[in-house]
Amino acid sequence: MKVFVTGVCGQLGHDVMNELAKRGHEGVGSDIAPAYSGIQDGSAVCAMPYVQLDITDEAAVREALERVRPDAVIHCAAWTAVDAAEDEANQPKVRAINVDGTRHIARACQTLDCKMMYISTDYVFDGQGTEPWQPDCKDYAPLNVYGESKLGGELAIHEAVKKFFIVRIAWVFGLNGNNFIKTMVKLGKTHDTLRVVNDQIGTPTYTLDLARLLVDMIETEKYGYYHATNEGGYISWADFAMEIFRQSGQSVTVTPVTTAEYGLSKAARPFNSRLDKRKLVENGFEPLPDWKDAVRRYLAQIAFL
């Protein structure tokens, strides 16, 4: 199977390309940089075919996909800087990437009759209550510009392409770029105490584990909406931080605080990021491992970078 992957210089795209190579699929990576600019870890993604692509350019998207003629597209590229998306000057670019860029890819996929997988987020919901969000729930009410733009991408796919997977994830960590674990480990070297929010509840997602699941899914025709995070139950960011410091051996005291007490975020965050993942098992997919095990493996991985 030939799979075109967008956003390969990011956390998830990097791991998806490596997973495709591991299984013998033909992966073609793309991003906006002139050449692959992600982490140079000697893995397959660094040597696989690469296409420079600005997904906001509809003609370029159409030309690239018609040239590659993939069997499937895994769309990982996105604007993910949540607070920066709130800046009025950035909002046209956020929407151009997350909504228009996604629509361009969806239309090209429909023309080529190929599968499309879109990576979305819990931020499409309002984050209220305590019940886990169901994959097929349509009670959308994003709290911020980022969430609105990712929902716009979902709707664009639903309207434009028939063979689609929409996979919502949360609290992502991987090798490329910054994430919560890297930030905590770095701060733990200079701080004895840290204030961390304890009223936002969800579950982390390790891109290495997620990539395995996404390729499992794209090999099938079990289309639709799914939720995917690591297993191990729902936790707060404070719980997450405590486990990171425990496993990394750093002596840092985590002081749990409310979102209001923390007060540094420009964009509103959902309090309830619980995602119900039972649909994965119902459709025969293997769930992701426990998040604590994922943290252990990730810390071992970044220790050598």
C-alpha positions in Angstrom: 0.0 0.0 0.0 1.2 3.5 -0.8 0.5 6.1 1.9 1.0 9.8 1.6 1.6 11.4 5.0 1.4 15.1 5.8 3.3 16.8 8.6 6.1 14.3 8.8 8.4 16.8 10.5 6.0 16.8 13.5 5.7 14.4 16.4 3.1 12.0 14.9 4.0 12.1 11.2 7.6 11.0 12.1 6.3 7.9 13.9 3.7 7.1 11.2 6.3 7.0 8.5 8.5 4.7 10.5 5.6 2.4 11.2 4.7 2.2 7.5 8.3 1.3 6.7 8.4 -1.4 9.4 5.4 -3.1 7.7 6.7 -2.8 4.2 4.3 -0.1 3.0 5.5 2.6 0.7 5.4 5.9 2.6 5.7 9.3 1.0 6.2 12.1 3.5 5.4 15.8 3.1 5.7 19.0 5.0 6.2 22.7 4.3 10.0 22.6 4.7 12.1 22.2 1.6 13.5 18.9 2.9 12.8 16.7 5.9 13.6 18.8 9.0 12.5 16.6 11.8 14.7 14.8 14.3 17.6 13.0 12.6 17.5 9.7 14.5 18.6 7.4 11.8 15.1 6.0 11.4 13.4 5.1 8.1 11.6 8.5 7.8 14.9 10.3 7.2 15.5 8.2 4.1 12.0 7.8 2.7 10.6 9.9 -0.2 9.7 13.4 0.7 7.6 16.1 -1.0 7.6 19.7 0.0 4.0 20.8 0.2 2.0 23.8 1.4 -1.4 22.3 2.1 -3.0 25.8 1.9 -2.2 25.8 -1.8 -5.1 23.8 -3.4 -3.4 23.5 -6.8 -0.2 22.2 -5.2 -2.1 19.7 -3.1 -4.0 18.4 -6.2 -0.8 18.2 -8.2 1.2 16.4 -5.5 -1.4 13.8 -4.8 -2.2 13.2 -8.5 1.6 12.6 -9.1 2.0 10.2 -6.1 -1.4 8.6 -6.5 -1.5 7.1 -3.0 -3.9 4.4 -1.8 -4.4 6.4 1.4 -3.5 9.8 3.0 -2.8 10.1 6.7 -3.2 13.9 7.4 -1.0 14.8 10.4 -0.2 18.4 9.4 -1.9 21.0 11.5 -1.5 24.3 13.3 -1.2 23.0 16.9 0.0 26.1 18.9 -3.3 26.5 20.9 -2.5 29.9 22.6 -0.9 31.5 19.5 -4.1 30.6 17.6 -6.0 33.1 19.7 -3.9 36.0 18.3 -6.0 37.8 15.8 -3.1 38.1 13.4 -2.6 34.4 13.3 -6.3 33.3 12.9 -6.4 33.5 9.1 -3.4 31.2 8.9 -4.8 28.8 11.5 -7.9 28.4 9.5 -6.1 28.2 6.2 -4.0 25.3 7.5 -6.6 23.4 9.6 -9.7 24.0 7.6 -8.8 25.0 4.0 -5.7 22.7 3.9 -7.7 19.8 5.1 -10.5 20.5 2.6 -8.0 20.6 -0.2 -6.6 17.2 0.8 -10.1 15.7 1.2 -11.2 16.8 -2.3 -8.1 15.4 -3.8 -8.6 12.1 -2.0 -12.2 11.9 -3.3 -11.1 12.6 -6.8 -8.5 9.8 -6.5 -10.9 7.5 -4.6 -8.3 6.9 -1.9 -8.7 6.6 1.9 -8.2 9.7 4.1 -7.3 9.7 7.8 -7.5 13.0 9.7 -6.1 13.5 13.2 -8.4 15.6 15.3 -8.7 16.5 18.9 -10.9 16.5 22.0 -11.0 20.3 21.6 -13.9 20.0 19.2 -16.1 19.5 22.3 -16.8 22.1 25.1 -15.0 20.1 27.8 -17.9 20.3 30.3 -19.2 17.5 32.5 -17.5 14.3 33.6 -18.8 11.8 31.1 -16.4 10.6 28.4 -17.0 11.9 24.9 -18.3 9.4 22.4 -16.7 9.2 19.0 -20.0 9.7 17.2 -21.2 12.6 19.4 -22.1 15.6 17.4 -22.5 18.0 20.3 -19.6 20.2 19.1 -18.9 23.4 21.0 -15.2 24.3 20.8 -13.9 26.7 23.4 -11.1 28.3 21.4 -9.9 29.1 17.8 -7.8 25.9 17.6 -10.7 23.8 18.5 -12.9 25.6 16.0 -10.4 25.1 13.2 -10.0 21.4 13.9 -13.8 21.0 13.9 -13.8 22.9 10.6 -11.4 20.3 9.2 -13.6 17.5 10.4 -16.7 19.0 8.7 -14.7 19.6 5.5 -13.8 15.9 5.4 -17.3 14.7 6.1 -18.6 16.9 3.3 -15.9 16.1 0.7 -14.8 12.4 1.0 -16.5 9.1 1.5 -13.6 6.9 2.7 -12.5 8.7 5.8 -11.3 8.0 9.3 -11.4 10.8 11.8 -9.3 10.0 14.9 -9.5 12.3 17.9 -6.5 12.3 20.3 -5.4 14.3 23.4 -2.3 15.2 25.4 0.2 14.1 22.7 3.9 13.4 23.2 6.5 12.2 20.8 10.1 12.7 19.7 9.8 15.8 17.4 9.1 19.2 18.9 8.0 20.1 22.4 5.5 18.4 24.6 4.5 18.2 28.3 7.0 15.5 29.2 9.9 17.3 27.7 8.8 20.5 29.5 8.5 18.8 32.9 11.8 17.1 32.6 13.5 20.4 31.6 11.8 22.4 34.4 12.6 19.6 36.9 16.3 20.4 36.4 15.9 23.9 37.7 12.9 23.8 40.0 12.2 22.0 43.3 8.4 22.8 43.1 6.0 23.3 40.2 2.4 24.3 40.1 0.4 22.1 37.7 -3.3 22.1 36.8 -5.4 19.4 38.5 -9.0 20.2 37.2 -8.4 19.3 33.5 -8.9 15.6 33.1 -7.9 13.3 30.2 -5.4 10.7 29.1 -2.0 11.1 27.4 -1.2 9.8 23.9 2.2 8.5 22.9 2.7 9.0 19.2 4.8 5.8 18.8 1.8 3.8 20.1 -0.7 5.8 18.1 1.2 5.3 14.9 0.8 1.6 15.2 -2.9 1.9 15.7 -3.3 4.4 12.8 -1.6 2.0 10.4 -3.7 -0.9 11.7 -6.8 1.2 10.9 -5.7 2.5 7.5 -5.1 -1.1 6.4 -8.9 -1.7 6.8 -12.1 -0.2 5.5 -13.7 0.3 8.9 -14.3 4.0 8.3 -15.8 6.5 10.7 -15.1 8.5 13.9 -12.8 7.1 16.6 -11.1 8.2 19.8 -7.6 7.0 20.6 -5.4 7.7 23.6 -3.3 5.4 25.8 -5.1 3.2 28.3 -4.7 3.4 32.1 -7.7 5.6 33.1 -8.3 9.3 33.3 -5.9 11.6 35.1 -5.1 15.3 35.6 -2.1 17.2 34.3 -0.8 17.2 37.9 -1.1 13.4 38.1 0.8 13.2 34.8 3.6 15.5 36.1 3.9 13.5 39.3 4.4 10.3 37.3 6.9 11.9 35.0 9.0 13.0 38.0 8.7 9.7 39.7 9.9 7.8 36.7 12.6 10.2 35.8 14.0 10.2 39.3 13.7 14.0 39.7 12.9 15.3 43.2 10.2 17.8 42.3 7.1 18.6 44.4 4.0 19.1 42.3 1.5 21.6 43.8 -1.9 21.0 42.2 -3.8 24.1 41.3 -7.0 24.9 39.5 -7.0 26.3 36.0 -8.2 29.7 37.4 -5.3 29.7 39.9 -2.8 28.8 37.2 -4.1 31.6 35.0 -1.4 31.7 32.3 -3.2 30.3 29.2 -4.6 32.7 26.6 -6.9 30.0 25.1 -9.7 28.4 27.1 -8.9 24.7 27.9 -11.5 21.9 28.2 -11.9 20.6 31.8 -13.2 17.3 30.5 -11.0 15.7 27.9 -12.1 12.1 28.7 -12.4 10.3 25.4 -14.4 7.0 25.2 -12.3 4.5 23.2 -14.5 1.4 23.3 -15.3 1.7 19.5 -11.7 0.7 18.8 -12.2 -2.7 20.4 -15.7 -3.1 19.0 -14.1 -2.8 15.5 -11.3 -5.2 16.2 -8.5 -2.8 16.8 -5.9 -3.3 19.6 -6.0 -0.5 22.2 -2.9 1.5 23.0 -0.8 0.4 26.1 -1.1 1.9 29.5 0.0 5.5 29.6 2.5 4.9 32.5 4.2 2.3 30.4 4.3 4.7 27.5 6.0 7.3 29.8 8.6 4.8 30.8 9.4 3.9 27.2 9.4 7.5 26.1 11.8 8.6 28.9 14.1 5.9 27.8 13.9 7.0 24.2 14.6 10.7 24.8 17.5 9.9 27.2 19.6 9.2 24.1 18.7 12.4 22.1 
